[in-house]
Amino acid sequence: MIDAVLGNLREYWMVHSLLLLYTVMLAHHAWAGKKETKDLADYYVGGRNMGGWVIGLSFFATYASTNSFVGFSGRTYAWGVPWMLFIPMAVAFSVFSWLVVAPRLRSFTAEMDSLTVPDFIGFRFGSTPARIFAALIVIAASFFYMTAVFKGIGNLVEVFLEIPYKISIVIVFFVVMTYTMIGGFISVVKTDAVQGGVMMLAAVLLFFGTVNAAGGLGAFSEVRSQSGGEELFTWGGGVAIPVLIGTMVAGLIKFAVEPRQLSRFFALEGDKATRTAMWVSSLTFAGVFSLLIPVGLYARKIFPSGIEDTDLVIPNLLSEVFGQGTSAFLLVAMVAAAMSSLDSVLLVMASTTERDIVSILKPGRSETQEMFWTKGWVALFAFVTMLISLNPPGGIVELTAFSGALYGACFFPALVLGLHWKRGNGQAVIASFITGIVVLLTWGFVPGSEIVHQIFPAMALSTGIYVWLSYVGEDAASEQVVALMKAADG
């Protein structure tokens, strides 16, 4: 056993050296975050005084995880050119979230002293049951997403470093749990900003390295002449168009409804920072995804067939195409991508559990006690996700899409309409939650459902229920909510 470990260290010394440097950076940011964290608002949302550049990069980095490098890049291998529509759609959803959601959510939550998405929903609609229900949805959806990220990084480390998948998962658990638990939001955002820069460089290296290995930019069209290549250039050839669009929407609606993304809006210091962050994140998404998404198609030239699990396309590129130095950097960059998502999701799960469930059941505790237990939830949820990830229930894109679909179906009406429309009440919110969940879980039993992704009927019906019950039911908007909306409308 010891000989095997020493042999691995000698063979992959460059990767282990870079990972050690990366771990030192995480430790530094964790310690810095701990020193700057004075109260619960600091630990949850950075004290609401963070600038546009760092939040914009964090917004990008917390989304662009191994799901993007491994799952989204690899999916073009099977779905072809139509999957490249993901690039403009990512930019469109980013701009939508910054223009439609961010300004109002930032100002509303500051005035309401809201620190999580569920407590905003509870305060906005005057409903504790809606707040608790929203918290449970956050916890459930987060497990699906974190499992996808764990699977991505486990596949990478197993293929490239020859470290067994399950051992890789355990190592990731210990690292991400420790620095998230210690440093909180400030540590997470500072690390995200660095990781965002690393991921941009990694996207450039991955794209041009793969293109060169495939024979140049012209290899793009040569794939068409390969066996099964024609369908990759045809709409509906690799996958039905409604499923394609639905998968994209389910993955990208998170920009506007997922708590780990929305927590960045809570932390902004003002309107100027909001505008800066919008440009930084949206342009970064455009640049990075324009490089990442085509990689899978060029990989089809390198590996004409034989890779059935598209989650393994990028790991195989790293192990068989790139030189040791480049592969080492790319692997570390993808580890960074995973960490930048896992830390955010863990913090959201822990803060939501403590603030929106436990503090309601056990009121009157001090901030010190709440901080202590929030850190405990970080450790617990990281451990549970590690156990699930040892035998994951699905592929990366599928798990990511289901997580996004759950957030979109449940939170879109309460968040987007709740920020712009005065009407609404707790009953409408809870009914929309239930409707969205039921449709997501039962859509597969509807005849012909395979040609329409469940995100569309789930969001449509949950929104319809919300609007209807808001019209016929009591208007729960408080004087504070009405005043905030009037101020936002100018």
C-alpha positions in Angstrom: 0.0 0.0 0.0 2.8 2.4 1.0 4.8 1.5 -2.1 1.7 2.2 -4.3 1.2 5.6 -2.7 4.8 6.6 -3.1 4.8 5.4 -6.7 1.7 7.5 -7.5 3.4 10.5 -5.9 6.6 10.0 -8.0 4.6 9.5 -11.2 2.3 12.4 -10.8 4.5 14.7 -8.7 3.6 17.8 -10.8 -0.1 17.3 -10.1 0.4 16.7 -6.5 2.6 19.8 -6.2 0.0 22.0 -7.8 -2.8 20.5 -5.6 -0.7 21.2 -2.6 -0.3 24.9 -3.6 -4.0 25.0 -4.3 -4.7 23.6 -0.8 -2.4 26.2 0.7 -4.4 28.9 -1.0 -7.7 27.5 0.3 -6.2 27.5 3.8 -5.1 31.1 3.5 -8.6 32.2 2.3 -10.3 30.2 5.0 -8.1 31.9 7.7 -8.7 35.3 6.1 -12.4 34.7 6.0 -12.5 33.6 9.6 -10.7 36.8 10.7 -13.1 39.1 8.7 -16.2 37.3 9.9 -17.7 39.1 12.9 -21.3 38.1 12.8 -23.9 35.9 11.1 -24.4 38.3 8.2 -20.7 38.1 7.5 -20.7 34.3 7.5 -23.8 34.0 5.4 -23.5 36.9 2.8 -20.2 38.7 3.4 -21.7 41.6 5.3 -23.5 42.9 2.1 -20.5 45.1 1.2 -18.8 43.2 -1.6 -17.7 44.7 -5.0 -18.9 44.0 -8.5 -15.7 42.4 -9.8 -15.3 39.8 -7.1 -19.0 39.0 -7.0 -19.2 38.8 -10.8 -16.3 36.3 -10.9 -17.8 34.4 -8.0 -21.2 34.2 -9.8 -19.4 32.6 -12.7 -17.1 30.4 -10.7 -19.8 29.0 -8.4 -21.8 27.8 -11.5 -19.0 26.7 -13.8 -18.0 23.6 -11.9 -16.8 20.2 -13.1 -20.4 20.0 -14.5 -19.2 22.5 -17.1 -15.8 21.2 -17.8 -16.7 17.5 -17.7 -20.5 17.3 -18.2 -21.3 20.1 -20.5 -18.1 19.8 -22.6 -18.5 16.1 -22.9 -22.2 16.2 -23.9 -21.3 17.7 -27.3 -19.6 14.3 -28.0 -23.1 12.7 -28.2 -25.4 15.6 -28.9 -23.3 17.5 -31.4 -23.7 21.0 -32.8 -27.2 21.7 -31.4 -25.7 21.5 -27.9 -23.7 24.6 -28.8 -26.9 26.7 -28.4 -26.1 26.4 -24.7 -23.5 29.3 -25.2 -25.9 32.1 -26.1 -28.6 30.7 -23.8 -26.1 30.9 -20.9 -25.4 34.6 -21.6 -29.2 35.4 -22.0 -30.1 33.7 -18.7 -27.2 35.5 -16.9 -28.3 38.9 -18.2 -31.9 38.1 -17.3 -31.0 37.2 -13.7 -28.8 40.4 -13.2 -31.4 42.7 -14.7 -34.7 41.2 -13.5 -33.8 39.5 -10.2 -30.5 41.0 -8.7 -31.4 44.7 -8.1 -34.7 44.1 -6.3 -33.5 41.0 -4.4 -30.5 42.9 -3.2 -32.5 45.9 -1.9 -35.5 43.9 -0.6 -33.3 41.4 1.4 -31.3 44.3 2.9 -34.4 46.0 4.1 -36.0 42.8 5.4 -32.7 41.7 7.0 -33.0 38.5 5.0 -30.0 36.2 4.7 -31.3 33.2 2.8 -33.8 32.6 -0.1 -36.3 30.7 2.1 -36.3 33.5 4.7 -36.9 36.1 2.0 -39.9 34.0 0.8 -41.2 33.8 4.3 -40.8 37.5 4.9 -42.1 38.5 1.5 -45.3 36.5 1.8 -45.7 36.5 5.6 -45.7 32.7 5.8 -43.6 30.6 8.0 -44.8 27.3 6.4 -43.7 28.6 3.0 -40.3 29.5 4.5 -39.8 26.0 5.9 -41.1 24.3 2.8 -38.7 26.4 0.7 -35.8 25.4 3.0 -36.6 21.7 2.5 -36.6 22.1 -1.3 -33.2 23.8 -1.1 -31.7 20.9 0.9 -33.1 18.3 -1.5 -32.1 20.0 -4.7 -28.6 20.7 -3.3 -28.0 17.0 -2.7 -28.6 16.3 -6.4 -26.3 19.0 -7.6 -23.5 18.3 -5.2 -23.6 14.6 -6.1 -23.1 15.6 -9.8 -20.1 17.7 -8.8 -18.6 15.0 -6.7 -19.1 12.5 -9.5 -17.3 14.8 -12.0 -14.2 15.3 -9.8 -14.1 11.6 -8.8 -14.1 10.6 -12.5 -11.3 13.0 -13.3 -9.0 12.0 -10.4 -9.7 8.3 -11.0 -8.8 8.4 -14.8 -5.9 10.8 -14.6 -4.2 10.1 -11.3 -5.3 6.4 -11.1 -6.7 7.0 -7.6 -9.8 4.9 -7.0 -13.0 6.8 -7.5 -14.2 6.2 -3.9 -10.9 7.4 -2.4 -11.1 10.5 -4.6 -14.6 11.3 -3.3 -13.4 11.0 0.4 -10.4 13.4 -0.2 -12.7 16.0 -1.8 -15.1 15.7 1.1 -12.4 16.5 3.7 -10.9 19.4 1.8 -14.1 21.3 0.9 -15.8 20.6 4.2 -12.8 22.1 6.2 -12.3 25.4 4.4 -16.0 26.1 3.9 -16.7 25.4 7.6 -13.9 27.7 8.8 -14.1 30.7 6.4 -17.8 31.1 5.5 -19.0 33.3 2.7 -16.0 35.7 2.6 -13.6 32.8 2.2 -15.8 31.2 -0.5 -16.1 34.4 -2.6 -12.4 35.2 -2.4 -11.5 31.6 -3.5 -14.1 31.8 -6.3 -12.5 35.0 -7.7 -9.1 33.2 -8.0 -10.8 30.0 -9.3 -12.6 32.1 -11.9 -9.3 33.3 -13.4 -7.8 29.8 -13.2 -10.9 28.3 -15.0 -10.6 30.9 -17.8 -7.0 29.9 -18.5 -8.0 26.3 -18.3 -10.7 26.7 -20.9 -8.2 28.2 -23.3 -5.7 25.4 -22.8 -8.4 22.7 -23.0 -9.9 24.1 -26.2 -6.6 24.7 -28.2 -5.0 21.5 -26.9 -8.0 19.4 -28.1 -8.2 21.3 -31.4 -4.5 20.7 -32.1 -4.8 17.0 -31.2 -7.8 16.7 -33.5 -5.8 18.2 -36.5 -6.8 21.8 -36.3 -10.0 23.9 -36.5 -11.0 22.2 -39.7 -11.4 18.9 -37.9 -14.7 20.3 -36.8 -16.3 19.5 -40.2 -14.3 16.3 -40.7 -16.3 14.7 -37.9 -19.4 14.7 -40.2 -17.8 12.0 -42.5 -17.1 9.7 -39.6 -19.5 6.8 -38.7 -22.5 8.4 -36.9 -21.1 11.9 -37.5 -23.8 13.2 -39.7 -26.4 13.2 -36.9 -24.2 15.4 -34.8 -24.7 18.2 -37.3 -28.5 17.7 -37.6 -31.2 19.3 -35.4 -32.7 16.4 -33.5 -30.0 13.9 -34.7 -28.3 13.4 -31.3 -31.3 14.2 -29.1 -34.9 15.4 -29.6 -35.0 19.2 -29.7 -37.5 19.6 -26.9 -35.3 17.5 -24.6 -32.2 19.5 -25.7 -33.9 22.9 -25.0 -35.4 21.6 -21.8 -32.0 20.3 -20.5 -30.5 23.7 -21.2 -33.3 25.6 -19.5 -33.2 23.3 -16.5 -29.5 23.8 -16.2 -29.6 27.6 -16.7 -32.7 28.7 -14.9 -30.5 28.4 -11.8 -29.1 31.8 -12.5 -32.4 33.3 -11.5 -33.7 30.9 -8.9 -30.9 28.9 -7.2 -29.9 30.0 -3.8 -26.1 29.6 -4.3 -26.3 32.0 -7.2 -28.8 34.4 -5.6 -26.6 34.6 -2.4 -24.2 36.7 -4.5 -27.0 39.3 -5.0 -27.5 39.5 -1.3 -23.8 40.4 -0.8 -23.5 43.3 -3.3 -22.7 46.7 -1.9 -24.8 48.8 -4.3 -26.2 49.5 -7.8 -22.9 50.2 -9.3 -21.5 46.9 -8.1 -24.6 45.1 -9.5 -24.0 46.6 -13.0 -20.3 45.7 -12.9 -21.0 42.2 -11.7 -23.5 41.7 -14.6 -20.9 42.5 -17.2 -18.1 40.5 -15.6 -20.2 37.4 -15.2 -22.0 37.5 -18.5 -18.9 38.1 -20.6 -17.0 35.4 -18.7 -19.8 32.9 -19.4 -19.7 33.9 -23.1 -16.0 33.5 -23.4 -15.5 30.3 -21.3 -18.5 28.4 -22.7 -17.5 29.3 -26.3 -14.3 27.4 -25.6 -15.7 24.5 -23.5 -18.8 23.4 -25.4 -17.1 22.7 -28.8 -14.5 20.5 -27.1 -16.7 17.4 -27.1 -17.1 17.6 -30.9 -13.4 17.8 -31.5 -13.0 14.9 -29.1 -15.2 12.9 -31.5 -12.4 13.2 -34.1 -9.8 11.9 -31.5 -12.1 9.2 -30.1 -14.4 8.3 -33.0 -16.3 5.8 -30.9 -16.3 3.8 -27.7 -17.0 6.4 -25.0 -20.6 5.7 -24.0 -20.5 7.7 -20.8 -19.9 11.3 -22.0 -18.8 12.2 -18.5 -15.5 10.3 -19.3 -14.7 12.3 -22.5 -12.7 15.0 -20.7 -10.9 12.7 -18.3 -9.7 10.6 -21.3 -8.5 13.7 -23.1 -6.4 14.7 -20.0 -4.9 11.2 -19.7 -4.2 10.5 -23.4 -3.8 13.8 -25.3 -2.2 16.5 -23.1 1.3 16.6 -21.9 2.0 16.1 -18.2 2.4 19.8 -17.3 -0.7 21.0 -19.1 -2.7 18.0 -17.9 -1.6 18.7 -14.3 -2.8 22.3 -14.6 -6.1 21.4 -16.2 -6.8 18.8 -13.6 -6.1 21.3 -10.8 -8.3 23.9 -12.6 -11.2 21.4 -12.7 -10.7 20.5 -9.0 -10.9 24.3 -8.4 -14.1 24.4 -10.5 -15.6 21.7 -8.3 -14.6 23.4 -5.1 -16.0 26.7 -6.1 -19.4 25.1 -6.5 -19.4 22.7 -3.6 -18.4 25.3 -1.1 -21.3 27.6 -2.1 -23.9 24.9 -2.1 -22.7 23.6 1.3 -22.9 27.1 2.8 -26.4 27.6 1.4 -27.6 24.2 2.7 -26.2 24.8 6.2 -27.4 28.4 6.5 -30.8 27.5 5.3 -31.1 24.6 7.7 -30.0 26.6 10.7 -31.8 29.9 9.9 -35.0 28.6 8.3 -35.7 25.4 10.1 -33.8 25.0 13.4 -34.0 28.7 14.5 -37.8 28.5 14.0 -38.1 25.3 16.0 -35.7 26.6 18.6 -36.0 30.4 18.8 -34.0 32.7 21.0 -30.5 31.3 20.5 -27.5 33.6 20.2 -25.6 34.3 17.0 -22.7 32.5 18.4 -24.8 29.4 18.8 -26.2 29.7 15.3 -22.8 30.1 13.8 -21.5 27.0 15.6 -24.4 24.9 14.4 -24.2 26.3 10.9 -20.6 25.0 10.7 -21.9 21.6 12.0 -24.4 21.4 9.2 -21.7 22.1 6.7 -19.8 19.0 8.0 -22.9 16.8 8.1 -24.2 17.7 4.6 -20.7 17.2 3.1 -20.5 13.8 4.7 -24.0 12.7 3.5 -23.2 13.9 -0.1 -20.0 12.0 0.0 -21.9 8.8 0.9 -24.4 9.3 -1.9 -21.6 10.1 -4.4 -19.9 6.7 -3.8 -22.8 5.2 -5.8 -24.3 8.2 -7.7 -27.9 7.7 -9.0 -27.3 9.3 -12.5 -25.0 11.2 -14.8 -23.6 14.7 -14.3 -25.8 16.5 -16.8 -29.0 14.6 -15.7 -28.4 15.3 -12.0 -27.6 19.0 -12.7 -30.6 19.4 -14.9 -33.0 17.8 -12.3 -31.6 20.1 -9.6 -32.2 23.1 -11.8 -35.7 21.9 -12.8 -36.6 21.5 -9.1 -35.5 25.1 -8.4 -37.2 26.5 -11.5 -40.5 24.7 -11.0 -40.7 25.6 -7.3 -39.0 29.0 -7.0 -39.6 30.9 -10.3 -43.1 32.1 -9.3 -42.3 33.1 -5.7 -39.0 34.8 -6.6 -39.5 36.4 -10.0 -43.2 37.3 -9.7 -42.8 37.9 -5.9 -40.2 40.6 -6.6 -42.3 42.4 -9.3 -46.0 41.8 -8.5 -47.6 43.0 -5.3 -50.2 40.2 -5.1 -49.4 36.8 -3.6 -49.7 34.8 -0.4 -48.3 31.8 1.4 -51.0 29.5 0.1 -50.2 30.4 -3.5 -46.5 29.8 -2.8 -47.0 26.4 -1.2 -49.4 25.3 -3.9 -46.9 26.3 -6.6 -44.2 24.3 -4.7 -46.4 21.2 -4.5 -47.5 21.5 -8.2 -43.9 21.9 -9.4 -42.7 18.8 -7.5 -45.6 16.6 -8.5 -45.3 17.4 -12.2 -41.5 16.8 -12.1 -41.9 13.4 -10.5 -44.9 12.2 -12.5 -44.3 13.7 -16.0 -42.5 10.6 -17.1 -45.8 8.6 -16.8 -47.6 10.9 -19.2 -47.9 9.5 -22.8 -45.5 11.3 -25.2 -43.7 12.9 -22.3 -40.3 11.8 -23.6 -40.3 14.5 -26.3 -40.9 17.4 -23.8 -38.6 18.0 -20.9 -40.4 18.1 -17.6 -39.1 21.6 -16.8 -41.7 23.2 -19.2 -44.9 21.7 -17.8 -43.6 22.0 -14.3 -42.8 25.7 -14.5 -46.0 26.5 -16.5 -48.3 24.7 -14.1 -46.7 26.0 -10.9 -46.7 29.5 -12.2 -50.3 29.2 -13.3 -51.4 27.9 -9.8 -49.4 30.7 -8.2 -51.1 33.4 -10.3 -54.6 32.0 -9.9 -54.4 31.6 -6.1 -52.8 35.1 -5.8 -55.8 36.6 -7.6 -58.5 34.7 -5.7 -56.8 34.6 -2.3 -55.8 37.3 0.2 -53.0 39.7 -0.7 -50.3 39.1 1.8 -48.0 42.0 0.8 -47.1 44.0 3.9 -46.7 47.8 4.0 -42.9 47.3 3.8 -43.2 45.1 0.7 -45.5 47.6 -1.0 -43.1 50.5 -0.2 -40.2 48.5 -1.5 -42.0 47.8 -4.8 -43.0 51.4 -5.2 -39.4 52.5 -4.6 -38.1 49.9 -7.1 -40.6 51.0 -9.7 -39.3 54.6 -9.3 
